[in-house]
Structure formats: structure tokens, C-alpha cells
């Protein structure tokens, strides 16, 4: 089957956003850390919206427990690299996209390997508290625009997903723990940034038997989660990139803001 041209693929997006915004979406460089229940759907949202330069970072392989909520996780992909499988799937959406999979874990020790200064947007969908805090500090010290996902587990109502500044996130244990950790270390972010979060917090009602201890790293907790919430988190992260570029193009005076 012949591959449709990019203009045809993104016709409906361009109809809404305009050719100028689509051109900017096609030029910016985005790096996404974590391609799990939130990050994998963020990646899909970005590629389907016209982002063509995307770097995916995650050290994990697909596990059976990922299948309920992660874009690339199926019974056929268990055991394979998450970033490589996701890259291949995203290229079936836009074969012209430049998608770079990096099978690695972001840590304080590895931070310099990712050349954060070379990106226009940095997106955080990391689970591990220590690594997440390190990325926040590193990313906010760059000229890039930074967005972060707070905890998406223990929730069943996607209508409660919202966006706020990091310092204004309320009702999210992960956000509170991050702020406490950063203040205690006296290492605050260089600039404020927007977060996707949700104040709903339900108890786990089942027994945790899915994840081996060696795969948990220093995650805040191992909790139940559903694609009906994690995917909206991911799509909201992707939408922040689109909204930011849309606003910048319109504010540049290329065309009037539609109200």
C-alpha cells in the first residue's frame, strides 16, 4: 500500500492549527523520558499531531503487567525493548518521522548523556522519585520548555485530570514528595513548569503479585492503574506541547488569535 503524503496525514490537524503551526511542529525537537502508561500515549499524541523529531528514553522491556495500559504492550511484544517497539509502531503512523529510541535510564550519573540543551521540549513521565527529581532540576536549567506528569495510579475518573504549575499541584502524593525532597536538599527548579495531575486517590483492593522486586527501582509505590486514566495523562502532556507552540506562533503576529 502506498504511504499517504504528510500533508494528507495531517490534513485535519492543519485545518485546525494552520500551516504555520504545523510547520513549527515539524521542526521542533522533543525528548520524552519514560514510555509507560503515560509516556507511551504522550508519544502517540505527539506523532499523530505532527511532531516529527522525537527521542524516546526508557530502559525497560515490555512485561505482561504493562498490557493493560501501555501503547506498545501486547502479548506479542513481551520481552522486547519498550522504546524500540514503540518507535516501530509510531513509524506506522508517520513513516517520515525521525524517532530515536534510547534504551537507558535517566539518572544523575547518566544525565550528561542526553544533551538536554539540544531539545526544544523535554517531557517527564518517569516513575522513579530520585530520577524524576534529578530530571526536573536538569531540565529546568535548560532553555527548553519542560512538562511533567505526576502520579497517574490509583485513579479511575479521567475527568479529574488537570494541569497546574508544579508548586500549585494539590492532592497528589508524588507532587508533595517531590517538593519535599527538593526543598530538603535545597535544590529548587530553576524555573516553574506545568504538570499533569489528578487529585483522585483510591486504595488498591487487590494483591500485588505482578512485578519482581528488582524491577521496581526506587519508585514511590507500586500501585494499580488503568489505561482510561494513564492515556488521558499522556495525551494531556502531548497537548501542552501543541498548545505552547500554537500560542507562540500566534503571539508572533503571524495571524490573529481566534477566540
N, C-alpha and C positions, 0 to 999 in steps of 0.2 A: 504494500500500500504506500502511495506517495505521501511524504510528510507535508502537511499544510505549511504555508509560509507563516512567519511570525506575526505578520500583520493580521492574518486571518485568525490565528490562535487567540490574539489579544484584542479582537475587534470590540467586544463588549466592555472590556476594561478601558480601552481608548475612548470609546463613546462617552463614558462617564468622566474619566480623568483628563482627557485631552492628550494630543500628540506630544506636547511639551513635557508633561509629567511622565508619560510612558518612556520618552527618550531618557529622562533622568533615572527612572527605574532601571533601565537597561545599562546604565553606566556605573552606578554606584557599586561599591564592594561591601559585602556583608559577611560577617563571620558569626556563626551560631555555635555556642558551646552547650552540648547536651542534646541528644536527639531521641529522648524517651517519649513518654506520654504527652508532654507539652511540646518539646522541641521538634519532634518529627512532623507534627501538624503545622507548626510555625514554618518549617522548611517548605512544606507543600503550599501553604498560603502565599509565601514569598514567590515561589516559582510560578504558580498559577496567576500571579498578579503582575508579572513582568520583570522580576529580578532575574538577572542572567549571570551575575558573578557572586557565587555563594560558596563559602567554605564551611564544611560540617566537621565538628570535633566531638569525638566520643570514643572511649576506649573499649566499650562493651561489645559483646556478641549478643545476638538475639537469643532470648531464653523463652521457654514455654509460658512463663508468667507475664511476658510482655504482650502476648497475643490479644489480650482483652482491650488494649488501649494504644498501642504504638503503630504508626502508619506502616512500617516496613515489616512488622512481625506477623508471620503466618507459619503454619506447620511446615511449609517447605523451606523457610529461611532460618529455622532454629539452628544455632551454632555458627552462623555466618556473621561477619562484621556488620554492625548496625549502619555505620556511615557508608560502607560500600554498597550494601543492599539498597539503602535509601537513595544514594546517588543514582544507581541504575534505574530505580523506579521513577525518580524525578525527571530523568532524561527521556522517559517515555511521554512525559507531558510536554517538555520543550527540549528537543534534541540539540538545539543550538546553545543551550545554557552551558556556562563554564562552572561546573560543580566540582569542588576539590574535597575529597574525603580525607580526613586526618584521624587515624585510629590512635588516639593518645588521650591522656587525662591531663586537664589543666590543673597545675599545682603551682605553688610559689616557686618551686625549683624549676619547673618547666616553662614558666610564664614568658621568658625571653624568646622561646622558640616560635612564638605565634605572631610576631611582628604586628602587634595590635595597632601601631601607628599607621599602618598601611591600609586600614579599613575606614569606610565612612560610617558604618553601623556595626556595633558589637551587641550581640543578644545573648543573655544569660538564661539558660534553662538547666542549670546544674543542680543536682540534689545535695551533694556533699557540702556541709556547712563551712568547713575550713577553706575548701577550694572556691566556694561561692564568694566568701568574704574577700579572698585574695583577688579574684577576678573583678569584683566591684572596685577595689582600690586601684588596680592596674588600669581598668577600662576608663574610669572617670578621670584619670590623669592624662588621657589622650584627647586629641581634638574630635574624636569620633562621637557620634550620638549613641548613647547606651540605654538599653531597655532590659529589664529583669523580670523573671517570673518568680513569684513567691510560691508557697505550697499549694498544690492542687489536689492533694489527697484528702480523704475523709469528707468528701462533699458529693452531693447528688443533684444539686439545683444549679444549673448553668446560668439562670437568670440573676444570680448573685455575683457573677464575675464582674469586676470593676477595675478601674485604673486610678492610681494616685501617686503622688510623689513618695519616694522611699520613706521620708520622715513622717508622712501622713497616713501610712498603711496602718490600719487598725484591725483587731480581731484575727490576726494571722500569727500563730506561734513562731513560724520561721522568720517573719519580718522582725518580730520582737527579739528573737535570739540573735539575729544578725546585728541589729542596732546595739544590743548589749555587748556583743563580742567586740565590735568596732570601737565603742566608747571605752570599754575596759582596756583595750590595747592603745588607746589614744591615737588611733589611726583612722580618721574620718575620710569619707569620699571627697575627692577634690571638687566635685560639683554634684548637684542634686540630679535625680533621674527618675523616670517613670517606671512604675511596677504594675504588673497584673496580679491581682489578688482576689480573695473571696473570704468573707467573714464567717461563712458556714463552717461548722466543725462538729462532725458526728463521730461517735465512738466506733471502733472496729467491733463487729459482732461475730467474726469468725476466727478460726485458729490459723496462725501464721506458720505455714509449712513449706512455702514456695521458694525462698531464696537462701542459698547457702551463706553462712556467716562471712566467708572470705570475699563475697561479692558485695557486701554492704558498705564497704569503705567507712567513712565517718558520717554517713547520712544521719540527719536529725532523727529520723524514725523510719520504720518500715511499715507503711500504712496501706490500707485498701484504697483503690482509686478506680474511676470509671472513665471511659473514652468520652462519654457525654459531658464531662466536665473538663478533662485534660485537653481535648481538642479545642473547645472554646477558649481556653487559656492560650493555646498555641496560635490560634487564628487571631486573637486579640493582640498578641505580640507582633504578628506579621502586620496587622492593621496599623500599628503605631508607626512602623516604618513608612507605610503608604501615606498615612495622614501627615507625617512630618515632611516628606518630600512634596506632597501636594501643597501644603501650606507655604513651604519655601519657594516653590515655583510661582505661586500666585502672589506672594508678597514681593517678589522681584519685579512685579509690574508687567509681566508678560500678558496677563489678561485679568479682568476684574474678578473679584471673589464672588462666587454665587452664594446667595443667602437663602 
